[in-house]
């Protein structure tokens, strides 16, 4: 992204966070032009450096660490050392944004809580991310993604009725909390431009997961407290009727969204669907049977056959892509979402770029995540720490 199109260019973010939620928030700010200085322990740094998704390791560190910390600078400080703590407070005097995701109580013991930083620099936007909120009865429980998913109820929305609780195959609580934090930080920066004062932005993994479920929880809260009712067969959303779901074809899978059953019966020439054509209540109450009928039909032909037949008729369908199919598609290449970055040893990595474009320009990083403390000397000299 050219500097003219970096709306946060010139803003300094001091990032004490680690793992995923906080670093995801600061990554989003970095993609919009902010300078992010990552504060790490000299002995080991961010624990995510050793958080491996599989056996993929780049120059001794995990690919997820590079993905979520690309383009940032690393300042190694021992926060139990009074001299290093003084350096961090001096840096906070210059910070526009200060982000931390320690367990509740830890940041106060370090002497880096909101009240302290606000006294040092009242213009700083201070962001705290926790597992369940600073005053929650669950405040001392581990704020880990899978555990947050478990406590949030979201696992009962995935899979089919007989599957039991099914977690997302992504660290969705961390990512949603990071996105919510970035949202709040940006709003507070706008407010600072009006009032001249910073603010304390707070969110948690649990709050982010509740927000993710706001549609289905609205139904639950206003419908007598009914629990989610997943379909027994090809379930894709507990609140939506047939034909909503994913169906096997002769050579793959086909996703089918909302569609009147009568119209689908005519297009597919399925007599067994016609008794359900005008009974919209049956589309939900009898959705397993309806889906079984549709699935039997789809299994007889290829995915491309059904897409070419149904899509021109306005039926909302899509081929279920593998990653290789997606990455080789013209639509993916058109977005230019992949960027090449280099780590400190010169190794080239391919990483996903920002999902946001400003005036047609998408942010781009030139380097991967930093080595521990690789920018310490330069930062200390620049800010006179």
Helices and strands as residue ranges (DSSP letters): G 3-5, E 12-15, H 21-31, E 35-40, G 47-50, E 57-58, E 61-62, H 63-69, E 73-76, H 82-92, E 97-100, H 106-110, H 114-120, E 125-130, H 145-152, G 154-157, G 161-163, H 172-195, E 199-204, H 205-212, H 214-221, E 245-248, E 253-256, H 261-268, G 271-276, H 280-285, H 287-298, H 303-310, G 311-313, E 317-319, H 323-327, H 330-335, E 338-342, E 348-352, E 357-358, E 361-362, H 376-383
